[in-house]
């Protein structure tokens, strides 16, 4: 890569495009979790008729199935998956992906490319991969995100005081 110090714009595809695991929306949660375990993944992209319809994470399973005492055998993925799914293109700036992850409190973003008139799933961007491989970029963007939040709060307080 280039020299550090300059403003280097990394794209999502420069960081990682990982193999993505999918599951049909009508699958049972038990079968989905077995799939997660066998593939050593913490999330599955959910497909309905071949189209992306949601995302199922281990957190979804814990909070929406286990914590509620639902039967994983009779509960379908479609009933507990997260939706809608925020998707991005691999050639989008990594900085944008990180900002979206922080704003929406998500850890994974499916990557799609347009082919003919449909989106084709090509990979998965994971927050843990970014932190692991590019921690300096993440920490810089995290500081910027915190500064933006602080500035907005201060501005808000200032406006309230100024109108008195």
N, C-alpha and C positions, 0 to 999 in steps of 0.2 A: 504494500500500500504506500501512499504518499508520506511525506514528512509530517510529523505531528506539529501542532502549533497553528497550521493554516486551517481555514474553515473547510473541513472535509465533509461532504454530504454523502453519507452512506445510504444505500438503498436496502430495502428488506432483503433482496436476493443476494446482497453482498455478505450478509450475516449468516443466514441459514435458511434453507428450505428443507424441511424434514419430511420424511414419509408420513403420510397421514392415514389414520385408520378410520374406516367408516362402518356404519351399522344401519340397518333398516329400521325405520320408526316403529314398526309393529313388533319388533323383537322384545322379548321379556327383559326386564332389568337384570334378572339373574344371569341370563345368557350374555348380556352386554358387559356385565362386570367380569364374567369369565373371559370374555374377549379382551378386556382391558388388562387383566392379569397375564394372560398368555402372551400378549403383545408388549408387555411392560410399558403401558401408556396410561396416562391419567385422564385422557379425554378421547371421545369418539365424535366424529362428524356424523350427524344423523341425516339420512337420506329418505325422502318420500318420493317414490316413483323416479328414482335416480336424481332428484333435485335436492339441494341442500335445504333442510327445513329446521335444523336446530343443532345444538351441540350438547353432548352429555359428558359431564365431568364427574370425578369422584366426589367432589363437593356436592353436586346435584344429588347423587345417590345417597350420600349421608344425610343431607338436610331435607330432602323431599321424599325419601323412601324409609331409610332406617329410623330417623328421628320421629317420623309420623307413624311408625309401626306398620307400614304397608307391606304386603307380601310381594317380594321381588319376583316370584314366579308368575303371578297374575298381573302385576303392574307392567304396562308397556312403556317403552322408552319415550314415545310421543307424549305421554302424560306427565313426565317429569323432566324433560329436556329443557335447556335454556333457549329462549327464542325472543326476538329475532336474532340472527347471527350477524355480527359485524364482520365483513370480509374485506380484504384489501388485495391489491395487485402486487406482485413481487417487485415491480419496478417503482413502487411508491417509496418516498423517503422514510428511512428507519425512524427518524425523529417523530414523524407524524404517527407512526404505529405506536411508539412508546407513549406519546401524549394521549392517544385514544385509549390505550390500556389503562393508564392512570386515571383518566376522566371517568371511564366506565367500570373501573375496578374489575377488569378481566385479565386473564393470564395467557390466553391463546387467541390467535386470529387465523382463521383459514385463509389460504392464499388461492386466488382464482385468476385465471386468464380468460379473456373472451375468445371464443372459437365459434365461428359462424354467428348464430344469434343466442348462444348459450354460454354460461360461465362454466369453465372446466376447473375442477379442484386440482391444484398442483402441489400443495404442501401446507405446512402449518408453521406459523411463527409462534414461538413460546417465550414468554417473559423470562423464564428460568434460563433458557439458552442465551438470551441477550445478556443477562446479568453475568452468567458464567463466562461468556466469551468477550464481552465488551463492557465490563463493569464501569470503566471510566466514562464512557458515553452515557450510560444509564445514570450514574451519579450526577453528572453535569445537568442532564435533562430533569432529573428529580429536583435538584436545587432550583432550576428555573421554574419548574411547576410550583414549588413551594413559595418562591418569590412572587409569582403572579398571584397566588392565593392571598398572600400577605398584603400586597399592594391593593388588591381589590377590597379587602377588608378595611384597610386604612383609609382608602378613598371613600368608602361607604361611610365610615365614621366621620370623616372630615366633612362630607356633604351634609350630614345630619347636623353637625355642630355649626357649619357655615350658614345654615338656613335659620338658625335661632336669632 
